[in-house]
Amino acid sequence: MRRFRMPGLVVLSCFLPALAFADVTLTMSGAGPYLRVDPTDVAGSPRIVPLADYGFAPGSTLRITPLGDFHNGIDGDIHTPMFAVFSASSVLLAPNLQQRVAGALDAGTDTNSGLTCPSGLPTDIAEDFFVPVGGVEVVIPAGATHLFIQPVECYFIDNSDPDGDYAVSLAAPATGVSGRPIARLALAAPRPNPARGETRVQFSLASGTAAEIEVLDVQGRCVLRQSVPAAGAGGARDVRLQTGGLRAGAYQVRVHAGGRSESRPLTIVR
């Protein structure tokens, strides 16, 4: 079967100051398209982002960056790129239709999404654009209220995300209350994951600001917090997080620094 070779919301509780929504990380499904679905296939829902909920407005520049990867059922958990389209509504029509995004608005550089697998039906719509591994910056078009995002793929029923790291980062230029630029933050998946007693949290900052690492349980409660002191300059940080006091289960590791937050899933085993 031919496959493309192309290239729930992170919890923000735990008594932290309100963010300016300069950056948000959202989980992605490797099995959720907004494009046409093959009649032999079964697919989930794409990520549909209500722009106003995160402070993103028409006319502003939005940076969209894929994170992690998904397994396409054939050659491993190595697939990252995405397609995206802005829309004037959240309506998604039936999966057998070629134009499913009812309010689709043109933005970015046009791309061709190819054919469904295995039936070879056209999926391409004129309004969407390609999101490569390194990300892309796009001006949000007038009238846009939502952003639809999906993996680059043509067959979805056997897709999965074994390590739970497939996600998308949405960021717009912003400043903190003092007028200084908000520090750029990049967070890697914790390792080892699953963790038994200890895991390493690796992240990088464009400045030497202090950071805070938190572990959230499935109810969004902060069960572990560790402060990371300011450094003399920006760059990579590598922090050992002791998890021996936590029960086995699913958690989120969140790093908060310079007015921005990033999260990654973590599993604790015994």
Contacts in CASP RR format, 6 or more apart in sequence:
PFRMAT RR
TARGET T0000
AUTHOR 0000-0000-0000
METHOD contacts of the structure
MODEL  1
MRRFRMPGLVVLSCFLPALAFADVTLTMSGAGPYLRVDPTDVAGSPRIVP
LADYGFAPGSTLRITPLGDFHNGIDGDIHTPMFAVFSASSVLLAPNLQQR
VAGALDAGTDTNSGLTCPSGLPTDIAEDFFVPVGGVEVVIPAGATHLFIQ
PVECYFIDNSDPDGDYAVSLAAPATGVSGRPIARLALAAPRPNPARGETR
VQFSLASGTAAEIEVLDVQGRCVLRQSVPAAGAGGARDVRLQTGGLRAGA
YQVRVHAGGRSESRPLTIVR
1 74 0 8 1.000
1 117 0 8 1.000
1 118 0 8 1.000
1 155 0 8 1.000
2 117 0 8 1.000
2 118 0 8 1.000
2 154 0 8 1.000
3 72 0 8 1.000
3 74 0 8 1.000
3 117 0 8 1.000
3 153 0 8 1.000
3 154 0 8 1.000
3 155 0 8 1.000
4 114 0 8 1.000
4 152 0 8 1.000
4 153 0 8 1.000
4 154 0 8 1.000
6 81 0 8 1.000
6 130 0 8 1.000
6 152 0 8 1.000
7 80 0 8 1.000
7 81 0 8 1.000
7 130 0 8 1.000
7 132 0 8 1.000
7 133 0 8 1.000
7 152 0 8 1.000
8 26 0 8 1.000
8 27 0 8 1.000
9 26 0 8 1.000
9 27 0 8 1.000
10 24 0 8 1.000
10 25 0 8 1.000
10 26 0 8 1.000
10 27 0 8 1.000
10 252 0 8 1.000
10 254 0 8 1.000
10 261 0 8 1.000
10 262 0 8 1.000
10 263 0 8 1.000
11 216 0 8 1.000
11 220 0 8 1.000
11 252 0 8 1.000
11 254 0 8 1.000
11 263 0 8 1.000
12 19 0 8 1.000
12 261 0 8 1.000
13 216 0 8 1.000
13 220 0 8 1.000
13 221 0 8 1.000
13 222 0 8 1.000
14 214 0 8 1.000
14 216 0 8 1.000
14 220 0 8 1.000
14 221 0 8 1.000
14 222 0 8 1.000
14 225 0 8 1.000
14 254 0 8 1.000
15 222 0 8 1.000
16 212 0 8 1.000
16 256 0 8 1.000
16 261 0 8 1.000
17 259 0 8 1.000
19 259 0 8 1.000
19 260 0 8 1.000
19 261 0 8 1.000
20 174 0 8 1.000
20 175 0 8 1.000
20 176 0 8 1.000
20 182 0 8 1.000
20 259 0 8 1.000
21 54 0 8 1.000
21 55 0 8 1.000
21 56 0 8 1.000
21 172 0 8 1.000
21 174 0 8 1.000
22 171 0 8 1.000
22 172 0 8 1.000
22 173 0 8 1.000
22 174 0 8 1.000
22 176 0 8 1.000
22 182 0 8 1.000
22 259 0 8 1.000
22 260 0 8 1.000
23 169 0 8 1.000
23 170 0 8 1.000
23 171 0 8 1.000
23 172 0 8 1.000
23 174 0 8 1.000
23 182 0 8 1.000
23 185 0 8 1.000
23 260 0 8 1.000
23 261 0 8 1.000
23 262 0 8 1.000
24 54 0 8 1.000
24 169 0 8 1.000
24 170 0 8 1.000
24 171 0 8 1.000
25 67 0 8 1.000
25 167 0 8 1.000
25 168 0 8 1.000
25 169 0 8 1.000
25 170 0 8 1.000
25 261 0 8 1.000
25 262 0 8 1.000
25 263 0 8 1.000
26 47 0 8 1.000
26 49 0 8 1.000
26 167 0 8 1.000
26 168 0 8 1.000
26 170 0 8 1.000
27 47 0 8 1.000
27 164 0 8 1.000
27 166 0 8 1.000
27 167 0 8 1.000
28 47 0 8 1.000
28 66 0 8 1.000
28 70 0 8 1.000
28 82 0 8 1.000
28 149 0 8 1.000
28 151 0 8 1.000
28 161 0 8 1.000
28 166 0 8 1.000
28 167 0 8 1.000
28 168 0 8 1.000
29 44 0 8 1.000
29 45 0 8 1.000
29 46 0 8 1.000
29 47 0 8 1.000
29 70 0 8 1.000
29 151 0 8 1.000
29 159 0 8 1.000
29 161 0 8 1.000
29 166 0 8 1.000
30 70 0 8 1.000
30 150 0 8 1.000
30 151 0 8 1.000
30 153 0 8 1.000
30 156 0 8 1.000
30 159 0 8 1.000
30 160 0 8 1.000
30 161 0 8 1.000
30 166 0 8 1.000
31 43 0 8 1.000
31 44 0 8 1.000
31 151 0 8 1.000
31 156 0 8 1.000
31 157 0 8 1.000
31 159 0 8 1.000
31 160 0 8 1.000
32 43 0 8 1.000
32 44 0 8 1.000
32 45 0 8 1.000
32 46 0 8 1.000
32 47 0 8 1.000
32 150 0 8 1.000
32 151 0 8 1.000
32 156 0 8 1.000
33 43 0 8 1.000
33 44 0 8 1.000
33 46 0 8 1.000
33 95 0 8 1.000
33 150 0 8 1.000
33 151 0 8 1.000
33 153 0 8 1.000
33 156 0 8 1.000
34 46 0 8 1.000
34 83 0 8 1.000
34 85 0 8 1.000
34 92 0 8 1.000
34 100 0 8 1.000
34 101 0 8 1.000
34 148 0 8 1.000
34 149 0 8 1.000
34 150 0 8 1.000
35 83 0 8 1.000
35 98 0 8 1.000
35 100 0 8 1.000
35 113 0 8 1.000
35 123 0 8 1.000
35 124 0 8 1.000
35 125 0 8 1.000
35 128 0 8 1.000
35 150 0 8 1.000
36 95 0 8 1.000
36 96 0 8 1.000
36 97 0 8 1.000
36 98 0 8 1.000
36 100 0 8 1.000
36 116 0 8 1.000
36 121 0 8 1.000
36 122 0 8 1.000
36 123 0 8 1.000
37 43 0 8 1.000
37 95 0 8 1.000
37 96 0 8 1.000
37 116 0 8 1.000
37 156 0 8 1.000
38 116 0 8 1.000
38 117 0 8 1.000
38 118 0 8 1.000
38 119 0 8 1.000
38 120 0 8 1.000
38 121 0 8 1.000
38 154 0 8 1.000
38 155 0 8 1.000
39 96 0 8 1.000
39 119 0 8 1.000
39 121 0 8 1.000
40 118 0 8 1.000
40 119 0 8 1.000
41 116 0 8 1.000
41 117 0 8 1.000
41 155 0 8 1.000
41 156 0 8 1.000
41 157 0 8 1.000
42 156 0 8 1.000
42 157 0 8 1.000
43 95 0 8 1.000
43 156 0 8 1.000
43 157 0 8 1.000
44 156 0 8 1.000
45 92 0 8 1.000
46 92 0 8 1.000
46 148 0 8 1.000
46 149 0 8 1.000
46 150 0 8 1.000
47 148 0 8 1.000
47 149 0 8 1.000
47 150 0 8 1.000
47 168 0 8 1.000
48 90 0 8 1.000
48 92 0 8 1.000
48 146 0 8 1.000
48 147 0 8 1.000
48 148 0 8 1.000
49 146 0 8 1.000
49 147 0 8 1.000
49 148 0 8 1.000
49 149 0 8 1.000
49 170 0 8 1.000
50 90 0 8 1.000
50 145 0 8 1.000
50 146 0 8 1.000
51 57 0 8 1.000
51 140 0 8 1.000
51 144 0 8 1.000
51 145 0 8 1.000
51 146 0 8 1.000
51 147 0 8 1.000
52 145 0 8 1.000
54 170 0 8 1.000
55 172 0 8 1.000
56 62 0 8 1.000
56 140 0 8 1.000
56 147 0 8 1.000
56 170 0 8 1.000
56 172 0 8 1.000
57 140 0 8 1.000
58 140 0 8 1.000
58 141 0 8 1.000
58 142 0 8 1.000
58 143 0 8 1.000
58 144 0 8 1.000
59 139 0 8 1.000
59 140 0 8 1.000
59 141 0 8 1.000
59 142 0 8 1.000
60 139 0 8 1.000
60 140 0 8 1.000
60 172 0 8 1.000
60 173 0 8 1.000
61 137 0 8 1.000
61 138 0 8 1.000
61 139 0 8 1.000
61 140 0 8 1.000
61 172 0 8 1.000
61 173 0 8 1.000
62 137 0 8 1.000
62 138 0 8 1.000
62 139 0 8 1.000
62 140 0 8 1.000
62 147 0 8 1.000
62 170 0 8 1.000
62 171 0 8 1.000
62 172 0 8 1.000
63 135 0 8 1.000
63 136 0 8 1.000
63 137 0 8 1.000
63 169 0 8 1.000
63 170 0 8 1.000
63 171 0 8 1.000
63 172 0 8 1.000
64 82 0 8 1.000
64 84 0 8 1.000
64 131 0 8 1.000
64 135 0 8 1.000
64 136 0 8 1.000
64 137 0 8 1.000
64 138 0 8 1.000
64 147 0 8 1.000
64 149 0 8 1.000
64 168 0 8 1.000
64 169 0 8 1.000
64 170 0 8 1.000
65 131 0 8 1.000
65 134 0 8 1.000
65 135 0 8 1.000
65 168 0 8 1.000
65 169 0 8 1.000
65 171 0 8 1.000
66 80 0 8 1.000
66 81 0 8 1.000
66 82 0 8 1.000
66 131 0 8 1.000
66 132 0 8 1.000
66 133 0 8 1.000
66 134 0 8 1.000
66 135 0 8 1.000
66 167 0 8 1.000
66 168 0 8 1.000
66 169 0 8 1.000
67 80 0 8 1.000
67 165 0 8 1.000
67 166 0 8 1.000
67 167 0 8 1.000
67 168 0 8 1.000
67 169 0 8 1.000
68 80 0 8 1.000
68 165 0 8 1.000
68 166 0 8 1.000
68 167 0 8 1.000
68 189 0 8 1.000
69 77 0 8 1.000
69 78 0 8 1.000
69 79 0 8 1.000
69 80 0 8 1.000
69 161 0 8 1.000
69 165 0 8 1.000
69 166 0 8 1.000
70 77 0 8 1.000
70 79 0 8 1.000
70 80 0 8 1.000
70 151 0 8 1.000
70 159 0 8 1.000
70 160 0 8 1.000
70 161 0 8 1.000
70 166 0 8 1.000
71 77 0 8 1.000
71 78 0 8 1.000
71 79 0 8 1.000
71 159 0 8 1.000
71 160 0 8 1.000
71 161 0 8 1.000
71 162 0 8 1.000
72 79 0 8 1.000
72 153 0 8 1.000
72 155 0 8 1.000
72 158 0 8 1.000
72 159 0 8 1.000
73 158 0 8 1.000
73 159 0 8 1.000
73 160 0 8 1.000
77 160 0 8 1.000
77 161 0 8 1.000
77 162 0 8 1.000
77 163 0 8 1.000
79 151 0 8 1.000
79 152 0 8 1.000
79 153 0 8 1.000
80 133 0 8 1.000
80 166 0 8 1.000
81 130 0 8 1.000
81 131 0 8 1.000
81 132 0 8 1.000
81 133 0 8 1.000
81 151 0 8 1.000
81 152 0 8 1.000
82 130 0 8 1.000
82 131 0 8 1.000
82 149 0 8 1.000
82 150 0 8 1.000
82 151 0 8 1.000
82 152 0 8 1.000
82 168 0 8 1.000
83 111 0 8 1.000
83 113 0 8 1.000
83 128 0 8 1.000
83 129 0 8 1.000
83 130 0 8 1.000
83 131 0 8 1.000
83 149 0 8 1.000
83 150 0 8 1.000
83 151 0 8 1.000
83 152 0 8 1.000
84 128 0 8 1.000
84 129 0 8 1.000
84 131 0 8 1.000
84 138 0 8 1.000
84 147 0 8 1.000
84 148 0 8 1.000
84 149 0 8 1.000
84 150 0 8 1.000
85 101 0 8 1.000
85 104 0 8 1.000
85 105 0 8 1.000
85 107 0 8 1.000
85 125 0 8 1.000
85 127 0 8 1.000
85 128 0 8 1.000
85 129 0 8 1.000
85 147 0 8 1.000
85 148 0 8 1.000
86 104 0 8 1.000
86 105 0 8 1.000
86 107 0 8 1.000
86 127 0 8 1.000
86 138 0 8 1.000
86 140 0 8 1.000
86 141 0 8 1.000
86 144 0 8 1.000
86 146 0 8 1.000
86 147 0 8 1.000
86 148 0 8 1.000
87 101 0 8 1.000
87 102 0 8 1.000
87 103 0 8 1.000
87 104 0 8 1.000
87 105 0 8 1.000
87 144 0 8 1.000
87 145 0 8 1.000
87 146 0 8 1.000
87 147 0 8 1.000
87 148 0 8 1.000
88 103 0 8 1.000
88 105 0 8 1.000
88 143 0 8 1.000
88 144 0 8 1.000
88 145 0 8 1.000
88 146 0 8 1.000
89 102 0 8 1.000
89 103 0 8 1.000
89 145 0 8 1.000
89 146 0 8 1.000
90 145 0 8 1.000
90 146 0 8 1.000
91 101 0 8 1.000
91 102 0 8 1.000
91 103 0 8 1.000
92 100 0 8 1.000
92 101 0 8 1.000
92 102 0 8 1.000
92 148 0 8 1.000
93 99 0 8 1.000
93 100 0 8 1.000
93 101 0 8 1.000
93 102 0 8 1.000
94 100 0 8 1.000
98 121 0 8 1.000
98 122 0 8 1.000
98 123 0 8 1.000
98 124 0 8 1.000
98 125 0 8 1.000
99 125 0 8 1.000
101 125 0 8 1.000
101 127 0 8 1.000
101 128 0 8 1.000
101 148 0 8 1.000
104 125 0 8 1.000
104 127 0 8 1.000
104 128 0 8 1.000
105 127 0 8 1.000
105 141 0 8 1.000
105 142 0 8 1.000
105 143 0 8 1.000
105 144 0 8 1.000
106 126 0 8 1.000
106 127 0 8 1.000
106 141 0 8 1.000
107 127 0 8 1.000
107 129 0 8 1.000
107 138 0 8 1.000
107 139 0 8 1.000
107 140 0 8 1.000
107 141 0 8 1.000
107 144 0 8 1.000
108 129 0 8 1.000
108 136 0 8 1.000
108 138 0 8 1.000
108 139 0 8 1.000
109 129 0 8 1.000
109 130 0 8 1.000
110 126 0 8 1.000
110 128 0 8 1.000
110 129 0 8 1.000
111 128 0 8 1.000
111 129 0 8 1.000
111 130 0 8 1.000
112 124 0 8 1.000
113 123 0 8 1.000
113 124 0 8 1.000
113 125 0 8 1.000
113 128 0 8 1.000
113 152 0 8 1.000
114 122 0 8 1.000
114 123 0 8 1.000
114 124 0 8 1.000
114 154 0 8 1.000
115 121 0 8 1.000
115 122 0 8 1.000
115 123 0 8 1.000
115 154 0 8 1.000
116 123 0 8 1.000
116 154 0 8 1.000
116 155 0 8 1.000
117 154 0 8 1.000
117 155 0 8 1.000
118 155 0 8 1.000
123 154 0 8 1.000
128 148 0 8 1.000
129 136 0 8 1.000
129 138 0 8 1.000
130 136 0 8 1.000
130 152 0 8 1.000
131 149 0 8 1.000
131 168 0 8 1.000
147 170 0 8 1.000
149 168 0 8 1.000
151 159 0 8 1.000
151 166 0 8 1.000
153 159 0 8 1.000
163 189 0 8 1.000
163 193 0 8 1.000
163 265 0 8 1.000
164 265 0 8 1.000
165 189 0 8 1.000
165 264 0 8 1.000
165 265 0 8 1.000
167 264 0 8 1.000
169 262 0 8 1.000
173 181 0 8 1.000
174 181 0 8 1.000
174 182 0 8 1.000
175 181 0 8 1.000
175 182 0 8 1.000
176 182 0 8 1.000
176 259 0 8 1.000
182 258 0 8 1.000
182 259 0 8 1.000
182 260 0 8 1.000
183 205 0 8 1.000
183 206 0 8 1.000
183 207 0 8 1.000
183 208 0 8 1.000
183 209 0 8 1.000
183 257 0 8 1.000
183 258 0 8 1.000
183 259 0 8 1.000
183 260 0 8 1.000
184 205 0 8 1.000
184 206 0 8 1.000
184 260 0 8 1.000
185 203 0 8 1.000
185 204 0 8 1.000
185 205 0 8 1.000
185 206 0 8 1.000
185 255 0 8 1.000
185 257 0 8 1.000
185 258 0 8 1.000
185 260 0 8 1.000
185 261 0 8 1.000
185 262 0 8 1.000
186 203 0 8 1.000
186 204 0 8 1.000
186 262 0 8 1.000
187 201 0 8 1.000
187 202 0 8 1.000
187 203 0 8 1.000
187 253 0 8 1.000
187 255 0 8 1.000
187 262 0 8 1.000
187 263 0 8 1.000
187 264 0 8 1.000
188 202 0 8 1.000
188 203 0 8 1.000
188 264 0 8 1.000
189 264 0 8 1.000
189 265 0 8 1.000
190 199 0 8 1.000
190 200 0 8 1.000
190 201 0 8 1.000
190 202 0 8 1.000
190 241 0 8 1.000
190 253 0 8 1.000
190 264 0 8 1.000
190 266 0 8 1.000
191 199 0 8 1.000
191 200 0 8 1.000
191 202 0 8 1.000
192 199 0 8 1.000
192 200 0 8 1.000
193 199 0 8 1.000
193 265 0 8 1.000
193 266 0 8 1.000
193 267 0 8 1.000
194 266 0 8 1.000
194 267 0 8 1.000
194 268 0 8 1.000
194 269 0 8 1.000
195 243 0 8 1.000
195 266 0 8 1.000
195 267 0 8 1.000
195 268 0 8 1.000
195 269 0 8 1.000
196 243 0 8 1.000
196 268 0 8 1.000
196 269 0 8 1.000
196 270 0 8 1.000
197 242 0 8 1.000
197 243 0 8 1.000
197 244 0 8 1.000
197 245 0 8 1.000
197 268 0 8 1.000
198 240 0 8 1.000
198 241 0 8 1.000
198 242 0 8 1.000
198 243 0 8 1.000
198 244 0 8 1.000
199 240 0 8 1.000
199 241 0 8 1.000
199 243 0 8 1.000
199 253 0 8 1.000
199 266 0 8 1.000
200 238 0 8 1.000
200 239 0 8 1.000
200 240 0 8 1.000
200 241 0 8 1.000
201 213 0 8 1.000
201 238 0 8 1.000
201 239 0 8 1.000
201 240 0 8 1.000
201 241 0 8 1.000
201 253 0 8 1.000
201 255 0 8 1.000
202 236 0 8 1.000
202 237 0 8 1.000
202 238 0 8 1.000
202 239 0 8 1.000
203 211 0 8 1.000
203 236 0 8 1.000
203 237 0 8 1.000
203 255 0 8 1.000
203 257 0 8 1.000
203 262 0 8 1.000
204 234 0 8 1.000
204 235 0 8 1.000
204 236 0 8 1.000
204 237 0 8 1.000
205 211 0 8 1.000
205 234 0 8 1.000
205 235 0 8 1.000
205 237 0 8 1.000
205 257 0 8 1.000
205 258 0 8 1.000
206 234 0 8 1.000
206 235 0 8 1.000
207 233 0 8 1.000
207 234 0 8 1.000
207 258 0 8 1.000
208 230 0 8 1.000
208 231 0 8 1.000
208 232 0 8 1.000
208 233 0 8 1.000
208 234 0 8 1.000
208 235 0 8 1.000
209 230 0 8 1.000
209 257 0 8 1.000
209 258 0 8 1.000
210 227 0 8 1.000
210 228 0 8 1.000
210 229 0 8 1.000
210 230 0 8 1.000
210 257 0 8 1.000
211 227 0 8 1.000
211 228 0 8 1.000
211 237 0 8 1.000
211 255 0 8 1.000
211 256 0 8 1.000
211 257 0 8 1.000
211 258 0 8 1.000
212 225 0 8 1.000
212 226 0 8 1.000
212 227 0 8 1.000
212 228 0 8 1.000
212 255 0 8 1.000
212 256 0 8 1.000
212 257 0 8 1.000
213 225 0 8 1.000
213 226 0 8 1.000
213 227 0 8 1.000
213 228 0 8 1.000
213 239 0 8 1.000
213 241 0 8 1.000
213 253 0 8 1.000
213 254 0 8 1.000
213 255 0 8 1.000
214 222 0 8 1.000
214 224 0 8 1.000
214 225 0 8 1.000
214 226 0 8 1.000
214 253 0 8 1.000
214 254 0 8 1.000
214 255 0 8 1.000
214 256 0 8 1.000
215 222 0 8 1.000
215 223 0 8 1.000
215 224 0 8 1.000
215 225 0 8 1.000
215 241 0 8 1.000
215 243 0 8 1.000
215 246 0 8 1.000
215 251 0 8 1.000
215 252 0 8 1.000
215 253 0 8 1.000
215 254 0 8 1.000
215 266 0 8 1.000
216 222 0 8 1.000
216 223 0 8 1.000
216 251 0 8 1.000
216 252 0 8 1.000
216 254 0 8 1.000
216 263 0 8 1.000
217 223 0 8 1.000
217 251 0 8 1.000
218 249 0 8 1.000
218 250 0 8 1.000
218 251 0 8 1.000
220 252 0 8 1.000
223 246 0 8 1.000
223 251 0 8 1.000
224 241 0 8 1.000
224 243 0 8 1.000
224 246 0 8 1.000
226 239 0 8 1.000
226 241 0 8 1.000
228 237 0 8 1.000
228 239 0 8 1.000
228 257 0 8 1.000
231 237 0 8 1.000
241 253 0 8 1.000
243 266 0 8 1.000
243 268 0 8 1.000
244 268 0 8 1.000
246 268 0 8 1.000
247 268 0 8 1.000
248 268 0 8 1.000
248 269 0 8 1.000
248 270 0 8 1.000
249 267 0 8 1.000
249 268 0 8 1.000
249 269 0 8 1.000
250 265 0 8 1.000
250 266 0 8 1.000
250 267 0 8 1.000
251 265 0 8 1.000
251 266 0 8 1.000
251 267 0 8 1.000
251 268 0 8 1.000
252 263 0 8 1.000
252 264 0 8 1.000
252 265 0 8 1.000
252 266 0 8 1.000
253 263 0 8 1.000
253 264 0 8 1.000
253 265 0 8 1.000
253 266 0 8 1.000
254 261 0 8 1.000
254 262 0 8 1.000
254 263 0 8 1.000
255 261 0 8 1.000
255 262 0 8 1.000
255 263 0 8 1.000
END
